[in-house]
Each structure stands twice: as structure tokens, then as C-alpha cells.
Amino acid sequence: MFFKKKQETRTYDKESQKPMIRSSICTGEKVAGFQDIRTGKFTEVMLIRTSEDLEEFRRLYGICESEISTQY
């Protein structure tokens, strides 16, 4: 038998966290994660190398395009 891979969906606290992309000015490396609204602490979730990686991040957490901001 063949089993279909289950679509994984993760959650985050929408009240206290906002999705964000951190981009390095020097190297151009991008990391997706969540920033705590109260403390400003950034929690890294995954490295973004391609647009497919960004789409995967959005799919995993149910985030639409306009919700993600970029910090340099």
C-alpha cells in the first residue's frame, strides 16, 4: 500500500507573534520566523533559499502574503 504524506499545518500565537523575514544586508541570507510583539525577540523557523521555501513557510503556518514583513 502507498500512503499519502499528510499535509502538516503548524500554528503560532497570532495575538503575541507576527511572521517576519529577516534578511542580512551583507550576505543576503533570509530566515523566516516569528517576532514577539511585546519583547521584539525573533524566533527562527526556517532558512529561505528560494521562493518555494517561502511558499512552504506560508503553507505550513497558513500565512497570506500581506502578513509577512521583512527586517534588514
Backbone bond lengths (Angstrom), bond angles and torsions (degrees), N, CA, C in turn:
res aa  C-N    CA-C-N  psi(-1)  N-CA   C-N-CA  omega(-1)  CA-C   N-CA-C  phi
1 M - - - 1.450 - - 1.523 110.21 -
2 F 1.306 114.23 149.83 1.456 119.95 176.46 1.521 108.42 -110.21
3 F 1.312 114.55 137.13 1.454 119.53 -179.89 1.519 108.92 -111.57
4 K 1.298 114.83 134.59 1.452 120.42 178.19 1.522 108.63 -80.56
5 K 1.339 116.35 136.46 1.453 120.01 178.81 1.527 109.09 -66.30
6 K 1.327 115.11 129.36 1.454 120.07 -178.45 1.520 109.74 -71.49
7 Q 1.335 116.63 134.90 1.457 121.33 177.35 1.529 107.95 -70.83
8 E 1.316 115.39 116.65 1.455 120.67 -177.92 1.521 109.61 -87.94
9 T 1.325 116.32 135.00 1.447 121.78 175.17 1.517 107.77 -128.32
10 R 1.312 115.52 128.24 1.462 120.82 -179.98 1.519 108.54 -109.01
11 T 1.314 115.66 164.56 1.456 119.44 -179.28 1.525 110.33 -124.46
12 Y 1.314 114.97 161.38 1.454 121.97 172.77 1.518 107.82 -142.87
13 D 1.325 116.78 161.85 1.456 121.42 -177.22 1.530 109.57 -80.26
14 K 1.324 116.63 100.83 1.459 121.80 -176.45 1.525 112.57 -68.51
15 E 1.325 117.56 -18.33 1.461 121.34 179.16 1.532 111.30 -77.15
16 S 1.341 117.40 -35.63 1.463 119.76 -174.14 1.528 114.37 -117.35
17 Q 1.336 118.41 -4.19 1.452 120.57 -178.99 1.524 110.90 -129.64
18 K 1.346 115.53 148.22 1.454 119.15 174.41 1.525 108.58 -128.52
19 P 1.335 116.93 139.13 1.472 120.58 179.37 1.521 110.22 -68.41
20 M 1.339 115.80 142.28 1.447 119.81 -176.34 1.522 110.44 -152.68
21 I 1.329 115.84 151.80 1.455 122.66 172.43 1.520 106.58 -109.54
22 R 1.318 117.16 126.52 1.458 121.40 174.35 1.509 107.66 -101.29
23 S 1.330 116.88 125.20 1.444 122.00 -177.82 1.523 109.77 -121.32
24 S 1.318 116.68 131.26 1.456 121.79 178.11 1.523 109.46 -80.67
25 I 1.317 116.50 130.43 1.463 120.73 178.20 1.532 109.55 -68.75
26 C 1.317 117.25 -38.11 1.477 121.65 -175.96 1.530 112.42 -72.56
27 T 1.325 116.45 -52.44 1.464 120.13 -172.12 1.522 113.64 -100.20
28 G 1.322 117.46 -18.81 1.456 120.54 -177.43 1.513 113.50 80.72
29 E 1.347 117.24 2.43 1.464 121.01 179.19 1.527 109.73 -64.51
30 K 1.339 115.70 137.30 1.463 121.09 -179.89 1.522 109.73 -119.88
31 V 1.330 115.04 137.85 1.458 121.74 178.49 1.519 108.04 -130.32
32 A 1.317 116.35 130.92 1.464 121.57 176.83 1.513 109.14 -94.41
33 G 1.320 115.80 144.56 1.454 119.88 179.14 1.515 110.49 -175.80
34 F 1.333 114.65 -158.89 1.458 120.83 -177.46 1.512 110.14 -131.40
35 Q 1.334 115.52 138.06 1.453 121.15 177.61 1.518 108.88 -107.13
36 D 1.338 115.29 131.60 1.460 120.73 176.84 1.524 107.63 -71.40
37 I 1.316 117.13 126.10 1.460 122.46 -176.21 1.525 111.20 -65.06
38 R 1.324 117.63 -37.18 1.465 121.02 -176.44 1.529 112.49 -78.26
39 T 1.327 117.33 -46.54 1.469 120.61 -173.21 1.523 113.47 -97.67
40 G 1.325 117.95 -21.71 1.456 121.19 -177.31 1.519 113.23 83.59
41 K 1.336 117.81 0.85 1.466 121.91 -179.19 1.531 109.77 -68.38
42 F 1.347 115.28 133.16 1.456 121.49 -179.42 1.525 109.53 -101.87
43 T 1.330 116.52 130.82 1.460 122.49 176.89 1.517 108.55 -111.84
44 E 1.343 116.14 116.09 1.460 121.06 -179.31 1.516 110.45 -74.65
45 V 1.339 115.91 139.72 1.454 121.30 178.71 1.525 110.86 -114.97
46 M 1.339 116.49 -48.21 1.462 119.05 -178.65 1.521 111.78 -156.90
47 L 1.330 115.48 152.31 1.456 122.88 176.23 1.521 108.90 -79.57
48 I 1.331 116.61 136.53 1.459 121.77 179.76 1.527 108.12 -107.71
49 R 1.325 116.18 110.44 1.465 121.06 178.49 1.523 111.57 -105.14
50 T 1.330 116.51 -33.15 1.460 121.40 -177.87 1.524 109.59 -133.12
51 S 1.326 114.95 170.76 1.470 119.00 177.36 1.531 110.67 -65.94
52 E 1.338 116.72 -26.35 1.469 120.39 177.24 1.531 110.76 -66.30
53 D 1.342 116.86 -36.23 1.463 120.59 176.97 1.523 110.70 -63.17
54 L 1.325 116.19 -40.74 1.462 120.28 178.56 1.524 110.85 -65.83
55 E 1.322 117.11 -40.94 1.468 121.09 176.91 1.525 110.89 -62.43
56 E 1.324 117.06 -39.02 1.470 121.61 178.12 1.528 110.59 -63.51
57 F 1.333 117.09 -42.45 1.464 121.84 176.85 1.528 110.42 -59.61
58 R 1.334 115.86 -46.99 1.474 120.13 178.39 1.524 111.80 -61.52
59 R 1.335 116.61 -43.40 1.467 120.86 -178.68 1.529 110.87 -65.07
60 L 1.326 116.72 -43.96 1.463 120.65 -177.61 1.525 112.35 -60.21
61 Y 1.337 116.24 -38.40 1.457 119.99 -175.17 1.525 114.05 -107.15
62 G 1.327 118.61 3.31 1.463 121.69 178.56 1.517 112.66 63.84
63 I 1.335 116.82 45.22 1.456 122.05 -176.49 1.525 109.71 -104.78
64 C 1.334 116.36 133.51 1.464 118.94 175.72 1.531 109.02 -89.36
65 E 1.312 116.02 164.17 1.478 122.94 -173.93 1.521 113.72 -53.71
66 S 1.319 117.38 -44.01 1.465 121.01 -173.53 1.528 113.85 -71.41
67 E 1.340 117.74 -13.96 1.466 120.56 -177.64 1.525 113.89 -79.63
68 I 1.338 117.90 -18.95 1.454 120.87 -173.63 1.521 110.61 -97.43
69 S 1.349 115.45 124.88 1.453 119.85 175.51 1.530 107.97 -108.13
70 T 1.334 116.77 162.45 1.462 121.69 -179.26 1.517 109.18 -115.48
71 Q 1.324 115.82 133.45 1.460 122.12 178.71 1.521 108.33 -115.54
72 Y 1.323 117.08 132.94 1.465 121.95 179.61 1.499 111.26 -107.35
